[in-house]
Amino acid sequence: MKKLRVLCLILFAFAGLLRAEDPTGIRIESLTASASPLLTAQKKSGFTSVTGWGGQVEARVRLTDMFSVGLQFGYGQYDLDQTNAVGQWNWVYWTKYYRSYINTEWLGDSVYLDGVKRKTSQLTDEEVTSGRRLIRKDSVYEASLPARQYMNLTTYGLILAAAYPVTDYLSVFGSAGVRMQVYERNLYLDEQWTKRRKADAGVDSGKVIAFQYGFRNYATTISGEVYGVVVGGGVDLAISELIALRLSGEYTGYWIRENNTADRNFPIEGYYSAALGIVIRY
């Protein structure tokens, strides 16, 4: 979110310059910075949860007393839950090396999973990366390898908005437009390991000592671009001649092309969001 904070600072500085002088003759209507939670998403098959927050800056240029065109830039980060995420990722390091290394070097030929003894080679990727405790049969090693997944989403949008003043302090608006969104999906194993050994010297001689360590093991990222349409509406409540509060809602739907790799790897088909923002009015 650091990028968004910097952009908001630039937005407000730019707004001050425009109010002082407008050498281009462009009829700026408003500049807005807003925060936006994702309310609900139309998830693709295999995804069980998509949650997160985003932010957006928008500049609207007045066309007529009612209509304006808006340019949008946004950034958000979203947590994803996916059934058998590691198995679906096509993570070469995992399939070619790391899974077999865990089996042979750390967990051995059999482990206890939920108190039941299992052959390590027969465990599925989903079982190994579920976050459940895996205890080697001699209890020397214990591991928890939950798979975590999140997505960074950068938005570029163009909208047409129509506003109607209800009172001197309240106006309503509707909007529709198009968006290009650049996404980057990230997957990692939040690995937690415990190694037990018996001390053979000192005051702890004969006692079992546990050494614990953890790290994040990242897979290669999956990225691409998707395109969609957005429709929305909201209200502006004037605080002063310069500042207003904006409460709005949007729906974004995507053009999903099954023969396009970037579209196939994108986890959702559409989503609803709400936003609360500060508007600098002209």
C-alpha atoms as an extended CHARMM CRD file, in Angstrom:
* protein
*
       282  EXT
         1         1  MET       CA              0.0000000000        0.0000000000        0.0000000000  PROA      1               0.0000000000
         2         2  LYS       CA              3.0600000000        2.2760000000        0.1060000000  PROA      2               0.0000000000
         3         3  LYS       CA              2.5960000000        3.0520000000       -3.5880000000  PROA      3               0.0000000000
         4         4  LEU       CA             -0.9680000000        4.1950000000       -2.9690000000  PROA      4               0.0000000000
         5         5  ARG       CA              0.0160000000        6.4930000000       -0.0840000000  PROA      5               0.0000000000
         6         6  VAL       CA              2.6260000000        8.1760000000       -2.2570000000  PROA      6               0.0000000000
         7         7  LEU       CA              0.0940000000        8.6080000000       -5.0610000000  PROA      7               0.0000000000
         8         8  CYS       CA             -2.4070000000       10.1640000000       -2.6690000000  PROA      8               0.0000000000
         9         9  LEU       CA              0.1790000000       12.7180000000       -1.5440000000  PROA      9               0.0000000000
        10        10  ILE       CA              0.9360000000       13.5540000000       -5.1850000000  PROA      10              0.0000000000
        11        11  LEU       CA             -2.8030000000       13.8300000000       -5.8780000000  PROA      11              0.0000000000
        12        12  PHE       CA             -3.3960000000       16.4080000000       -3.1280000000  PROA      12              0.0000000000
        13        13  ALA       CA             -0.3000000000       18.4030000000       -4.0860000000  PROA      13              0.0000000000
        14        14  PHE       CA             -1.4410000000       18.4010000000       -7.7210000000  PROA      14              0.0000000000
        15        15  ALA       CA             -4.9130000000       19.4830000000       -6.6430000000  PROA      15              0.0000000000
        16        16  GLY       CA             -3.4780000000       22.5150000000       -4.8910000000  PROA      16              0.0000000000
        17        17  LEU       CA             -1.5600000000       23.5370000000       -7.9820000000  PROA      17              0.0000000000
        18        18  LEU       CA             -4.6220000000       23.1870000000      -10.1830000000  PROA      18              0.0000000000
        19        19  ARG       CA             -6.7240000000       25.3180000000       -7.8940000000  PROA      19              0.0000000000
        20        20  ALA       CA             -4.0800000000       28.0160000000       -7.9150000000  PROA      20              0.0000000000
        21        21  GLU       CA             -3.7190000000       28.0430000000      -11.6660000000  PROA      21              0.0000000000
        22        22  ASP       CA             -5.1840000000       26.1000000000      -14.5960000000  PROA      22              0.0000000000
        23        23  PRO       CA             -2.9770000000       26.9130000000      -17.6100000000  PROA      23              0.0000000000
        24        24  THR       CA             -4.4090000000       24.0700000000      -19.7200000000  PROA      24              0.0000000000
        25        25  GLY       CA             -8.0240000000       25.2250000000      -19.6020000000  PROA      25              0.0000000000
        26        26  ILE       CA             -9.1500000000       21.7070000000      -18.6250000000  PROA      26              0.0000000000
        27        27  ARG       CA            -12.3320000000       21.8300000000      -16.5540000000  PROA      27              0.0000000000
        28        28  ILE       CA            -11.3440000000       19.6780000000      -13.6010000000  PROA      28              0.0000000000
        29        29  GLU       CA            -14.4410000000       18.5800000000      -11.6830000000  PROA      29              0.0000000000
        30        30  SER       CA            -12.9310000000       16.6000000000       -8.8010000000  PROA      30              0.0000000000
        31        31  LEU       CA             -9.9730000000       14.6360000000       -7.4970000000  PROA      31              0.0000000000
        32        32  THR       CA            -10.7550000000       11.7110000000       -5.1770000000  PROA      32              0.0000000000
        33        33  ALA       CA             -8.7930000000        9.3450000000       -2.9430000000  PROA      33              0.0000000000
        34        34  SER       CA            -10.6940000000        6.3720000000       -1.5150000000  PROA      34              0.0000000000
        35        35  ALA       CA            -10.3090000000        3.0810000000        0.3600000000  PROA      35              0.0000000000
        36        36  SER       CA            -12.2950000000        0.0710000000       -0.7780000000  PROA      36              0.0000000000
        37        37  PRO       CA            -13.0120000000       -3.3440000000        0.8070000000  PROA      37              0.0000000000
        38        38  LEU       CA            -13.9990000000       -6.2130000000       -1.4590000000  PROA      38              0.0000000000
        39        39  LEU       CA            -17.5340000000       -7.1640000000       -0.4060000000  PROA      39              0.0000000000
        40        40  THR       CA            -18.0900000000      -10.3720000000       -2.3470000000  PROA      40              0.0000000000
        41        41  ALA       CA            -16.5050000000      -12.0670000000       -5.3490000000  PROA      41              0.0000000000
        42        42  GLN       CA            -17.7180000000      -14.4300000000       -8.0440000000  PROA      42              0.0000000000
        43        43  LYS       CA            -15.0240000000      -17.0320000000       -7.5150000000  PROA      43              0.0000000000
        44        44  LYS       CA            -13.8450000000      -19.5280000000      -10.0960000000  PROA      44              0.0000000000
        45        45  SER       CA            -14.0560000000      -23.2400000000       -9.3890000000  PROA      45              0.0000000000
        46        46  GLY       CA            -11.5160000000      -24.3550000000       -6.7940000000  PROA      46              0.0000000000
        47        47  PHE       CA            -11.3000000000      -21.0340000000       -4.9610000000  PROA      47              0.0000000000
        48        48  THR       CA            -13.0650000000      -20.9780000000       -1.6050000000  PROA      48              0.0000000000
        49        49  SER       CA            -12.3350000000      -17.4280000000       -0.4180000000  PROA      49              0.0000000000
        50        50  VAL       CA            -11.2090000000      -14.0490000000       -1.7810000000  PROA      50              0.0000000000
        51        51  THR       CA            -10.8720000000      -11.1840000000        0.7300000000  PROA      51              0.0000000000
        52        52  GLY       CA             -8.9510000000       -7.9490000000        0.9920000000  PROA      52              0.0000000000
        53        53  TRP       CA             -8.7410000000       -4.1810000000        0.6470000000  PROA      53              0.0000000000
        54        54  GLY       CA             -7.7430000000       -1.7590000000       -2.0540000000  PROA      54              0.0000000000
        55        55  GLY       CA             -7.4470000000        1.9490000000       -2.6750000000  PROA      55              0.0000000000
        56        56  GLN       CA             -8.0060000000        4.2290000000       -5.6350000000  PROA      56              0.0000000000
        57        57  VAL       CA             -7.3210000000        7.7350000000       -6.8730000000  PROA      57              0.0000000000
        58        58  GLU       CA             -9.5480000000        9.2810000000       -9.5220000000  PROA      58              0.0000000000
        59        59  ALA       CA             -9.5560000000       12.5140000000      -11.5210000000  PROA      59              0.0000000000
        60        60  ARG       CA            -12.7830000000       13.6290000000      -13.1950000000  PROA      60              0.0000000000
        61        61  VAL       CA            -12.9060000000       16.1560000000      -16.0350000000  PROA      61              0.0000000000
        62        62  ARG       CA            -16.2230000000       17.9310000000      -16.5790000000  PROA      62              0.0000000000
        63        63  LEU       CA            -17.8450000000       17.5490000000      -20.0110000000  PROA      63              0.0000000000
        64        64  THR       CA            -21.1780000000       19.2370000000      -19.2620000000  PROA      64              0.0000000000
        65        65  ASP       CA            -23.0080000000       20.3310000000      -16.1320000000  PROA      65              0.0000000000
        66        66  MET       CA            -24.1310000000       16.7300000000      -15.6500000000  PROA      66              0.0000000000
        67        67  PHE       CA            -21.5240000000       14.5150000000      -17.3480000000  PROA      67              0.0000000000
        68        68  SER       CA            -17.8360000000       13.9970000000      -16.6800000000  PROA      68              0.0000000000
        69        69  VAL       CA            -15.1320000000       11.5190000000      -17.6600000000  PROA      69              0.0000000000
        70        70  GLY       CA            -12.8870000000        9.9660000000      -15.0370000000  PROA      70              0.0000000000
        71        71  LEU       CA             -9.4050000000        8.4390000000      -15.0310000000  PROA      71              0.0000000000
        72        72  GLN       CA             -8.7280000000        5.9000000000      -12.2930000000  PROA      72              0.0000000000
        73        73  PHE       CA             -5.6740000000        4.2710000000      -10.7760000000  PROA      73              0.0000000000
        74        74  GLY       CA             -5.9600000000        1.7240000000       -7.9910000000  PROA      74              0.0000000000
        75        75  TYR       CA             -4.0030000000       -0.8570000000       -6.0530000000  PROA      75              0.0000000000
        76        76  GLY       CA             -5.1550000000       -3.6720000000       -3.7920000000  PROA      76              0.0000000000
        77        77  GLN       CA             -3.9480000000       -6.8430000000       -2.0960000000  PROA      77              0.0000000000
        78        78  TYR       CA             -6.2440000000       -9.8370000000       -1.6310000000  PROA      78              0.0000000000
        79        79  ASP       CA             -5.9210000000      -13.1220000000        0.2580000000  PROA      79              0.0000000000
        80        80  LEU       CA             -6.9080000000      -16.2210000000       -1.7020000000  PROA      80              0.0000000000
        81        81  ASP       CA             -7.8940000000      -19.6790000000       -0.4730000000  PROA      81              0.0000000000
        82        82  GLN       CA             -7.7130000000      -22.4160000000       -3.0970000000  PROA      82              0.0000000000
        83        83  THR       CA             -8.2500000000      -26.1410000000       -2.8590000000  PROA      83              0.0000000000
        84        84  ASN       CA             -4.8720000000      -27.9040000000       -3.2780000000  PROA      84              0.0000000000
        85        85  ALA       CA             -3.1570000000      -24.6220000000       -4.1640000000  PROA      85              0.0000000000
        86        86  VAL       CA              0.3260000000      -26.1580000000       -4.4240000000  PROA      86              0.0000000000
        87        87  GLY       CA             -0.8940000000      -28.9620000000       -6.6690000000  PROA      87              0.0000000000
        88        88  GLN       CA             -2.6630000000      -26.4600000000       -8.9470000000  PROA      88              0.0000000000
        89        89  TRP       CA              0.2870000000      -24.0680000000       -9.1680000000  PROA      89              0.0000000000
        90        90  ASN       CA              2.5880000000      -26.1570000000      -11.3920000000  PROA      90              0.0000000000
        91        91  TRP       CA              5.4980000000      -25.2800000000       -9.0870000000  PROA      91              0.0000000000
        92        92  VAL       CA              8.4570000000      -27.0390000000      -10.6840000000  PROA      92              0.0000000000
        93        93  TYR       CA             10.7250000000      -26.7070000000       -7.6220000000  PROA      93              0.0000000000
        94        94  TRP       CA              8.0960000000      -28.4590000000       -5.5190000000  PROA      94              0.0000000000
        95        95  THR       CA              7.2390000000      -31.2410000000       -7.9580000000  PROA      95              0.0000000000
        96        96  LYS       CA             10.7950000000      -31.9570000000       -9.1640000000  PROA      96              0.0000000000
        97        97  TYR       CA             12.7880000000      -31.5430000000       -5.9670000000  PROA      97              0.0000000000
        98        98  TYR       CA             11.4060000000      -30.1850000000       -2.7240000000  PROA      98              0.0000000000
        99        99  ARG       CA              8.5610000000      -32.6380000000       -2.0750000000  PROA      99              0.0000000000
       100       100  SER       CA             10.8570000000      -35.6490000000       -2.4850000000  PROA      100             0.0000000000
       101       101  TYR       CA             13.5700000000      -33.9320000000       -0.3930000000  PROA      101             0.0000000000
       102       102  ILE       CA             11.0950000000      -33.4480000000        2.4650000000  PROA      102             0.0000000000
       103       103  ASN       CA             10.1430000000      -37.1180000000        2.2590000000  PROA      103             0.0000000000
       104       104  THR       CA             13.6360000000      -38.5820000000        2.1760000000  PROA      104             0.0000000000
       105       105  GLU       CA             15.6940000000      -36.1700000000        4.2790000000  PROA      105             0.0000000000
       106       106  TRP       CA             13.3110000000      -34.8430000000        6.9300000000  PROA      106             0.0000000000
       107       107  LEU       CA             10.1060000000      -36.7890000000        7.3910000000  PROA      107             0.0000000000
       108       108  GLY       CA             11.3540000000      -40.2330000000        6.4710000000  PROA      108             0.0000000000
       109       109  ASP       CA              9.2430000000      -43.0910000000        5.1550000000  PROA      109             0.0000000000
       110       110  SER       CA              6.2990000000      -42.5940000000        7.5070000000  PROA      110             0.0000000000
       111       111  VAL       CA              4.7310000000      -39.8730000000        9.6470000000  PROA      111             0.0000000000
       112       112  TYR       CA              1.8530000000      -39.3160000000       12.0410000000  PROA      112             0.0000000000
       113       113  LEU       CA             -0.8810000000      -37.0890000000       10.5900000000  PROA      113             0.0000000000
       114       114  ASP       CA             -3.7390000000      -36.2880000000       12.9870000000  PROA      114             0.0000000000
       115       115  GLY       CA             -2.5040000000      -39.1640000000       15.1550000000  PROA      115             0.0000000000
       116       116  VAL       CA             -2.6670000000      -41.7210000000       12.3440000000  PROA      116             0.0000000000
       117       117  LYS       CA              0.5100000000      -43.3240000000       10.9980000000  PROA      117             0.0000000000
       118       118  ARG       CA              0.8100000000      -42.8190000000        7.2230000000  PROA      118             0.0000000000
       119       119  LYS       CA              3.3990000000      -43.5890000000        4.5790000000  PROA      119             0.0000000000
       120       120  THR       CA              4.9710000000      -40.2930000000        3.5570000000  PROA      120             0.0000000000
       121       121  SER       CA              4.9800000000      -41.1890000000       -0.1250000000  PROA      121             0.0000000000
       122       122  GLN       CA              1.2050000000      -41.7300000000       -0.0440000000  PROA      122             0.0000000000
       123       123  LEU       CA              0.3650000000      -38.2920000000        1.3500000000  PROA      123             0.0000000000
       124       124  THR       CA             -1.1650000000      -35.9370000000       -1.1870000000  PROA      124             0.0000000000
       125       125  ASP       CA              0.1980000000      -32.4470000000       -1.8090000000  PROA      125             0.0000000000
       126       126  GLU       CA             -2.9680000000      -31.0450000000       -0.2400000000  PROA      126             0.0000000000
       127       127  GLU       CA             -2.4260000000      -33.0570000000        2.9600000000  PROA      127             0.0000000000
       128       128  VAL       CA              1.2300000000      -32.0390000000        3.2400000000  PROA      128             0.0000000000
       129       129  THR       CA              0.5100000000      -28.3260000000        2.6790000000  PROA      129             0.0000000000
       130       130  SER       CA             -2.7250000000      -28.1070000000        4.6960000000  PROA      130             0.0000000000
       131       131  GLY       CA             -0.9680000000      -26.8230000000        7.8180000000  PROA      131             0.0000000000
       132       132  ARG       CA             -1.7530000000      -29.9550000000        9.8290000000  PROA      132             0.0000000000
       133       133  ARG       CA              1.0600000000      -31.2880000000       12.0200000000  PROA      133             0.0000000000
       134       134  LEU       CA              3.3370000000      -33.8700000000       10.4190000000  PROA      134             0.0000000000
       135       135  ILE       CA              5.3860000000      -35.8180000000       12.9960000000  PROA      135             0.0000000000
       136       136  ARG       CA              8.1270000000      -38.2090000000       11.9250000000  PROA      136             0.0000000000
       137       137  LYS       CA              7.6740000000      -41.6950000000       13.3440000000  PROA      137             0.0000000000
       138       138  ASP       CA             10.6870000000      -41.2850000000       15.6580000000  PROA      138             0.0000000000
       139       139  SER       CA              9.4470000000      -37.7800000000       16.6840000000  PROA      139             0.0000000000
       140       140  VAL       CA             12.8000000000      -36.1820000000       15.7680000000  PROA      140             0.0000000000
       141       141  TYR       CA             11.1570000000      -33.8450000000       13.2390000000  PROA      141             0.0000000000
       142       142  GLU       CA              7.7810000000      -32.1480000000       13.3290000000  PROA      142             0.0000000000
       143       143  ALA       CA              6.5530000000      -29.8680000000       10.5470000000  PROA      143             0.0000000000
       144       144  SER       CA              3.6360000000      -27.6460000000        9.5740000000  PROA      144             0.0000000000
       145       145  LEU       CA              3.6350000000      -26.4500000000        5.9570000000  PROA      145             0.0000000000
       146       146  PRO       CA              0.4680000000      -24.3840000000        5.3200000000  PROA      146             0.0000000000
       147       147  ALA       CA              0.1580000000      -22.9260000000        1.8230000000  PROA      147             0.0000000000
       148       148  ARG       CA             -0.6490000000      -19.1910000000        1.7480000000  PROA      148             0.0000000000
       149       149  GLN       CA             -1.7160000000      -17.2930000000       -1.3330000000  PROA      149             0.0000000000
       150       150  TYR       CA             -2.3160000000      -13.6160000000       -2.0660000000  PROA      150             0.0000000000
       151       151  MET       CA             -2.7600000000      -11.4020000000       -5.1160000000  PROA      151             0.0000000000
       152       152  ASN       CA             -1.5770000000       -7.8730000000       -5.8980000000  PROA      152             0.0000000000
       153       153  LEU       CA             -3.9540000000       -6.0580000000       -8.2480000000  PROA      153             0.0000000000
       154       154  THR       CA             -3.2080000000       -2.7860000000      -10.0650000000  PROA      154             0.0000000000
       155       155  THR       CA             -6.1600000000       -1.0770000000      -11.7650000000  PROA      155             0.0000000000
       156       156  TYR       CA             -6.3080000000        1.3970000000      -14.6660000000  PROA      156             0.0000000000
       157       157  GLY       CA             -9.7940000000        2.6330000000      -15.5370000000  PROA      157             0.0000000000
       158       158  LEU       CA            -11.7630000000        5.0340000000      -17.7000000000  PROA      158             0.0000000000
       159       159  ILE       CA            -15.3550000000        5.9020000000      -16.7500000000  PROA      159             0.0000000000
       160       160  LEU       CA            -18.2190000000        8.1440000000      -17.7990000000  PROA      160             0.0000000000
       161       161  ALA       CA            -20.1280000000        9.6140000000      -14.8300000000  PROA      161             0.0000000000
       162       162  ALA       CA            -23.4180000000       11.4870000000      -14.5430000000  PROA      162             0.0000000000
       163       163  ALA       CA            -24.1240000000       13.5430000000      -11.3970000000  PROA      163             0.0000000000
       164       164  TYR       CA            -27.3290000000       15.1200000000      -10.1190000000  PROA      164             0.0000000000
       165       165  PRO       CA            -27.4500000000       17.6270000000       -7.2110000000  PROA      165             0.0000000000
       166       166  VAL       CA            -30.2060000000       16.7700000000       -4.7320000000  PROA      166             0.0000000000
       167       167  THR       CA            -29.4740000000       19.7120000000       -2.4270000000  PROA      167             0.0000000000
       168       168  ASP       CA            -26.6580000000       22.2240000000       -2.0160000000  PROA      168             0.0000000000
       169       169  TYR       CA            -24.8490000000       19.6540000000        0.1380000000  PROA      169             0.0000000000
       170       170  LEU       CA            -25.8350000000       16.3230000000       -1.3690000000  PROA      170             0.0000000000
       171       171  SER       CA            -25.4780000000       14.9440000000       -4.9010000000  PROA      171             0.0000000000
       172       172  VAL       CA            -25.8740000000       11.4920000000       -6.3880000000  PROA      172             0.0000000000
       173       173  PHE       CA            -24.0320000000        9.9820000000       -9.3320000000  PROA      173             0.0000000000
       174       174  GLY       CA            -23.8550000000        6.9210000000      -11.5220000000  PROA      174             0.0000000000
       175       175  SER       CA            -20.9390000000        5.7060000000      -13.6140000000  PROA      175             0.0000000000
       176       176  ALA       CA            -19.8950000000        3.0720000000      -16.1400000000  PROA      176             0.0000000000
       177       177  GLY       CA            -16.6100000000        2.3280000000      -17.8250000000  PROA      177             0.0000000000
       178       178  VAL       CA            -13.8280000000       -0.0780000000      -18.7080000000  PROA      178             0.0000000000
       179       179  ARG       CA            -10.8260000000       -1.3600000000      -16.7850000000  PROA      179             0.0000000000
       180       180  MET       CA             -7.5040000000       -3.0300000000      -17.3360000000  PROA      180             0.0000000000
       181       181  GLN       CA             -6.1190000000       -4.7870000000      -14.2650000000  PROA      181             0.0000000000
       182       182  VAL       CA             -2.6190000000       -6.1740000000      -13.8580000000  PROA      182             0.0000000000
       183       183  TYR       CA             -2.4090000000       -8.9960000000      -11.3140000000  PROA      183             0.0000000000
       184       184  GLU       CA              0.3740000000      -10.8810000000       -9.6030000000  PROA      184             0.0000000000
       185       185  ARG       CA             -0.4960000000      -14.0270000000       -7.6750000000  PROA      185             0.0000000000
       186       186  ASN       CA              1.9430000000      -15.1830000000       -4.9930000000  PROA      186             0.0000000000
       187       187  LEU       CA              2.1380000000      -18.5330000000       -3.2270000000  PROA      187             0.0000000000
       188       188  TYR       CA              4.3600000000      -19.5300000000       -0.3340000000  PROA      188             0.0000000000
       189       189  LEU       CA              4.6680000000      -22.2310000000        2.2950000000  PROA      189             0.0000000000
       190       190  ASP       CA              4.6990000000      -20.7600000000        5.8010000000  PROA      190             0.0000000000
       191       191  GLU       CA              7.0030000000      -23.4960000000        7.0730000000  PROA      191             0.0000000000
       192       192  GLN       CA              7.3770000000      -24.1990000000       10.7910000000  PROA      192             0.0000000000
       193       193  TRP       CA              9.8220000000      -26.9340000000       11.8050000000  PROA      193             0.0000000000
       194       194  THR       CA             10.7300000000      -28.5110000000       15.1370000000  PROA      194             0.0000000000
       195       195  LYS       CA             13.7360000000      -30.7670000000       15.6970000000  PROA      195             0.0000000000
       196       196  ARG       CA             14.1090000000      -32.7130000000       18.9370000000  PROA      196             0.0000000000
       197       197  ARG       CA             17.3230000000      -34.1830000000       20.2990000000  PROA      197             0.0000000000
       198       198  LYS       CA             18.5030000000      -35.4510000000       23.6460000000  PROA      198             0.0000000000
       199       199  ALA       CA             21.1800000000      -33.3390000000       25.3130000000  PROA      199             0.0000000000
       200       200  ASP       CA             24.2880000000      -35.4030000000       26.0430000000  PROA      200             0.0000000000
       201       201  ALA       CA             26.1790000000      -32.9480000000       28.2640000000  PROA      201             0.0000000000
       202       202  GLY       CA             25.7210000000      -30.1230000000       30.7500000000  PROA      202             0.0000000000
       203       203  VAL       CA             22.8860000000      -29.4400000000       33.1630000000  PROA      203             0.0000000000
       204       204  ASP       CA             20.3200000000      -30.5550000000       30.5610000000  PROA      204             0.0000000000
       205       205  SER       CA             22.0100000000      -33.8820000000       29.9270000000  PROA      205             0.0000000000
       206       206  GLY       CA             19.4050000000      -36.5330000000       29.2060000000  PROA      206             0.0000000000
       207       207  LYS       CA             16.6390000000      -34.0270000000       28.5560000000  PROA      207             0.0000000000
       208       208  VAL       CA             14.9320000000      -33.7020000000       25.1860000000  PROA      208             0.0000000000
       209       209  ILE       CA             15.4910000000      -30.2200000000       23.7370000000  PROA      209             0.0000000000
       210       210  ALA       CA             13.3250000000      -28.8320000000       20.9260000000  PROA      210             0.0000000000
       211       211  PHE       CA             14.7780000000      -26.4620000000       18.3310000000  PROA      211             0.0000000000
       212       212  GLN       CA             12.1950000000      -24.4730000000       16.3840000000  PROA      212             0.0000000000
       213       213  TYR       CA             12.5990000000      -22.4550000000       13.2180000000  PROA      213             0.0000000000
       214       214  GLY       CA             10.4130000000      -21.1240000000       10.4420000000  PROA      214             0.0000000000
       215       215  PHE       CA             10.6310000000      -19.4980000000        7.0340000000  PROA      215             0.0000000000
       216       216  ARG       CA              8.5680000000      -18.6280000000        3.9860000000  PROA      216             0.0000000000
       217       217  ASN       CA              9.2370000000      -20.7150000000        0.9010000000  PROA      217             0.0000000000
       218       218  TYR       CA              7.9770000000      -18.7730000000       -2.1440000000  PROA      218             0.0000000000
       219       219  ALA       CA              6.8880000000      -20.2780000000       -5.4480000000  PROA      219             0.0000000000
       220       220  THR       CA              7.3380000000      -18.5420000000       -8.7820000000  PROA      220             0.0000000000
       221       221  THR       CA              4.6910000000      -15.8460000000       -9.3080000000  PROA      221             0.0000000000
       222       222  ILE       CA              1.7790000000      -16.0410000000      -11.7370000000  PROA      222             0.0000000000
       223       223  SER       CA              0.9200000000      -12.7450000000      -13.4260000000  PROA      223             0.0000000000
       224       224  GLY       CA             -1.0930000000      -11.3150000000      -16.2870000000  PROA      224             0.0000000000
       225       225  GLU       CA             -3.5850000000       -8.7070000000      -17.4490000000  PROA      225             0.0000000000
       226       226  VAL       CA             -7.3810000000       -8.9130000000      -17.4790000000  PROA      226             0.0000000000
       227       227  TYR       CA            -10.0260000000       -6.5930000000      -18.9140000000  PROA      227             0.0000000000
       228       228  GLY       CA            -13.5210000000       -5.8120000000      -17.7640000000  PROA      228             0.0000000000
       229       229  VAL       CA            -16.3920000000       -3.3970000000      -17.3700000000  PROA      229             0.0000000000
       230       230  VAL       CA            -17.3880000000       -1.4970000000      -14.2370000000  PROA      230             0.0000000000
       231       231  VAL       CA            -20.7210000000        0.0440000000      -13.2080000000  PROA      231             0.0000000000
       232       232  GLY       CA            -21.4010000000        1.9010000000      -10.0060000000  PROA      232             0.0000000000
       233       233  GLY       CA            -22.9540000000        4.7840000000       -8.1820000000  PROA      233             0.0000000000
       234       234  GLY       CA            -22.7530000000        6.8020000000       -5.0030000000  PROA      234             0.0000000000
       235       235  VAL       CA            -23.3920000000        9.9910000000       -3.1010000000  PROA      235             0.0000000000
       236       236  ASP       CA            -21.2250000000       13.0370000000       -2.3400000000  PROA      236             0.0000000000
       237       237  LEU       CA            -21.7880000000       14.9320000000        0.9110000000  PROA      237             0.0000000000
       238       238  ALA       CA            -20.2550000000       18.4030000000        0.9090000000  PROA      238             0.0000000000
       239       239  ILE       CA            -18.2820000000       19.4150000000        4.0050000000  PROA      239             0.0000000000
       240       240  SER       CA            -17.1580000000       22.7250000000        2.5240000000  PROA      240             0.0000000000
       241       241  GLU       CA            -16.8510000000       24.3400000000       -0.8860000000  PROA      241             0.0000000000
       242       242  LEU       CA            -13.6150000000       22.4350000000       -1.3890000000  PROA      242             0.0000000000
       243       243  ILE       CA            -14.0680000000       19.0790000000        0.3710000000  PROA      243             0.0000000000
       244       244  ALA       CA            -16.7430000000       16.3740000000        0.1720000000  PROA      244             0.0000000000
       245       245  LEU       CA            -17.1220000000       12.8330000000        1.4630000000  PROA      245             0.0000000000
       246       246  ARG       CA            -17.9490000000       10.1500000000       -1.0970000000  PROA      246             0.0000000000
       247       247  LEU       CA            -19.6970000000        6.8350000000       -0.4050000000  PROA      247             0.0000000000
       248       248  SER       CA            -19.9170000000        4.5910000000       -3.4510000000  PROA      248             0.0000000000
       249       249  GLY       CA            -20.3320000000        1.0390000000       -4.6580000000  PROA      249             0.0000000000
       250       250  GLU       CA            -19.1870000000       -0.7670000000       -7.8060000000  PROA      250             0.0000000000
       251       251  TYR       CA            -19.4610000000       -4.0200000000       -9.6670000000  PROA      251             0.0000000000
       252       252  THR       CA            -16.5810000000       -5.1360000000      -11.8940000000  PROA      252             0.0000000000
       253       253  GLY       CA            -17.0910000000       -7.9810000000      -14.3750000000  PROA      253             0.0000000000
       254       254  TYR       CA            -14.4070000000       -9.5190000000      -16.5730000000  PROA      254             0.0000000000
       255       255  TRP       CA            -14.1690000000      -10.7170000000      -20.1390000000  PROA      255             0.0000000000
       256       256  ILE       CA            -12.8880000000      -14.2540000000      -19.5390000000  PROA      256             0.0000000000
       257       257  ARG       CA            -11.3510000000      -15.9490000000      -22.5730000000  PROA      257             0.0000000000
       258       258  GLU       CA            -10.7400000000      -19.6260000000      -21.8660000000  PROA      258             0.0000000000
       259       259  ASN       CA             -8.0300000000      -19.8180000000      -24.5260000000  PROA      259             0.0000000000
       260       260  ASN       CA             -6.0870000000      -16.9940000000      -22.8360000000  PROA      260             0.0000000000
       261       261  THR       CA             -3.5800000000      -18.0720000000      -20.1660000000  PROA      261             0.0000000000
       262       262  ALA       CA             -3.7980000000      -14.8060000000      -18.1930000000  PROA      262             0.0000000000
       263       263  ASP       CA             -7.5940000000      -15.0280000000      -18.0460000000  PROA      263             0.0000000000
       264       264  ARG       CA             -7.5390000000      -18.6920000000      -16.9770000000  PROA      264             0.0000000000
       265       265  ASN       CA             -5.1280000000      -17.9640000000      -14.1150000000  PROA      265             0.0000000000
       266       266  PHE       CA             -7.1880000000      -15.0750000000      -12.7640000000  PROA      266             0.0000000000
       267       267  PRO       CA             -9.1700000000      -16.3430000000       -9.7310000000  PROA      267             0.0000000000
       268       268  ILE       CA            -12.4490000000      -14.4220000000      -10.0620000000  PROA      268             0.0000000000
       269       269  GLU       CA            -15.0640000000      -13.6090000000      -12.7050000000  PROA      269             0.0000000000
       270       270  GLY       CA            -16.3750000000      -10.4470000000      -11.0350000000  PROA      270             0.0000000000
       271       271  TYR       CA            -16.6920000000       -8.6970000000       -7.6860000000  PROA      271             0.0000000000
       272       272  TYR       CA            -18.6420000000       -6.1020000000       -5.7050000000  PROA      272             0.0000000000
       273       273  SER       CA            -16.8640000000       -3.4330000000       -3.6840000000  PROA      273             0.0000000000
       274       274  ALA       CA            -17.7140000000       -0.3930000000       -1.5710000000  PROA      274             0.0000000000
       275       275  ALA       CA            -15.5920000000        2.7170000000       -1.1160000000  PROA      275             0.0000000000
       276       276  LEU       CA            -15.2770000000        5.6800000000        1.2210000000  PROA      276             0.0000000000
       277       277  GLY       CA            -13.3200000000        8.6160000000       -0.1330000000  PROA      277             0.0000000000
       278       278  ILE       CA            -12.3500000000       12.2600000000        0.1990000000  PROA      278             0.0000000000
       279       279  VAL       CA            -13.1940000000       14.4850000000       -2.7710000000  PROA      279             0.0000000000
       280       280  ILE       CA            -11.4960000000       17.7470000000       -3.6950000000  PROA      280             0.0000000000
       281       281  ARG       CA            -14.1070000000       19.6470000000       -5.6950000000  PROA      281             0.0000000000
       282       282  TYR       CA            -13.7660000000       22.3890000000       -8.3100000000  PROA      282             0.0000000000
